């Protein structure tokens, strides 16, 4: 039912008139040095792809690369503990996995989920007149790098950012499915504009983004102003620039960089009729998703993005 055609978050295969299977796999290098945080964030990131298709995670398999000759096996234990705890929180079962020796730790999950074939949500179903709601802040990419370089406090990261990255997107999606949800994707490595461009092409329309409405993590802009960046910003900008992008307001170069900042375990981008947006935002807040905010809209115009 869903393959690689629209660069969606997961594959969907119809098994019966009542059940479709969702398949996804993702793994990352450590965003932080703490192994338990690493395990939680990576697992939440992997499971998110099932949620973004409207599904329920059922089983998960560990995908592990670990330098066993250079790091204590206790580190691996804590990574796996973090992942296991998130799988259990999601109501799924951790049923095995595969491990290889490598020069750098990498961890993630292969996740299988289920969804009714008539209720599959993709990144390509937005319609003109839709509002776009984002459920987590952005800017984590530069902050994670800034901690490594000593420009940003680890304690502040643990207080302001890591709990959000480790939070499952399940409550947000469960709430959104009670509305007339047309499309969804999660915001990860391509940055907010990269994923919005996929949405625009998927629905053959234009995305209008309100820059001042975008929720940024505290300190993210300051880190760009201090010269910090990520290894993905340049590639994300080049990818978006191959398509139609209108900048309708004046941003300095540091403010622009936030639009290309890669996210790890980012929030969901939800597309639904604008008439339902305020009610959904209130419901998300009640469901424990306080960062959710309306960031833009879909309009009937040539494919592309307008930032205003």
Buried (B, 14 or more C-beta within 10 A) or exposed (E): BBEEEBBBBBBBEBEEEEEBBBBBBBBBEBBBEBBBBBBBBBBBBBBBBBBBBBBBBBBBBBBBBBEEEEBEEEBBEBBBBBBBBBBEBBEBEBEEBEBEEEEEBBBBBBBBBBBEBEEBBBBBBBBEBBBBBBBBBBBBBBBBBBBEEEBBBBEBBBEBBBEBBBBBBBBBBEBBBEBEBBBBBBBBBBBBBBBBBBBBBBBEBBBBBBBEEBBBBEBBBBBBEBEBBBEBBEBBBEBBEEBBBEEEEEEEEBBBBBBBBBBBBBBBBBBBBEEBBEEBBEBBEEBEBEBBBBBBBBBEBEBBBBBE
